[in-house]
Amino acid sequence: MARIAVIGDVGGHADLLRQALAELGTGLTVIQVGDLVDRGPDSLGVLDVVAERLGPRWVQLIGNHEAQYLPGAEVFWPDPLPPQGIETLRTWWADGRMRVAAAVTAGGDEYLLTHAGLTLAAWQQLGEPTTAAKAADLLNERPDLIWRMGAHGRDPETGPLWAESGAALHEPWMRYGGIVPFGQIHGHSTVVHFRDQRWTCDGRVRQRATVDWQARHVRVRVGGRMFVGVDPGHGRAGATAWRPLVLDDAELT
């Protein structure tokens, strides 16, 4: 068993990433859930930080902001990466150093980690895997559904790079009549606005959610499992306070 830190969306804030890593110290494994780039002032600096660490102790997942720079994709960000950054991402994707999903066990529970979360519909299209490890394996085979944007991010048919917290991710799982097979940890979006501590959802999701406003983590109870959102919402300015999610006595599966 090991100590695993899950880092949410970095969004081009290299200094905030370096600070978080310094505070975490050594002797742990890092899983970063994607959206390393765009928005902030130093996306290339973020890629440099990660490039120094990629390997067995750093698991890099892909976000929608990385996916737009892969061959054949359409770039949607108005201030795109320079060519050297695009080449870095394409190399990581081609050689498998950037993947879609990971799975961990921690505290006796199993979690699937993706950028935006695996919706009920996407899980069903995978064949309803009963473990997070199997779901991660299937997603890392790169099925077509990982690219699916749906009509919009709130569409329950959306894939794990684009699904929105609340309407697309949590609510369909809450309505599911079967056993929710595993917990999830994701970035990409959140059901709160951290800067002014305001909720952006209501109903069952809000009733079942707890928020760590300082760390910028949101936990939602879904069918006896926990779905944890770790997107700190850095935006262009960067969060004044945030922390990676640290899992003690954890194991990559």
Secondary structure, DSSP 8 states (H G I E B T S, - for coil): -EEEEEE---TT-HHHHHHHHHHH-SS-EEEE-S--SSSSS-HHHHHHHHHTT-BTTEEEE--HHHHTTSTT-----SS---HHHHHHHHHHHHTTSEES-EEEEETTEEEEEESS---HHHHHHTT--SSHHHHHHHHHT--GGGG---SSTT-TT--TTT--TTTTTHHHHHH-SS----EEEE-S--SEETTTTEES--HHHHHTEEEETTTTEEEEEETTEEEEE-----TTT--SS---EEEEEEEE-
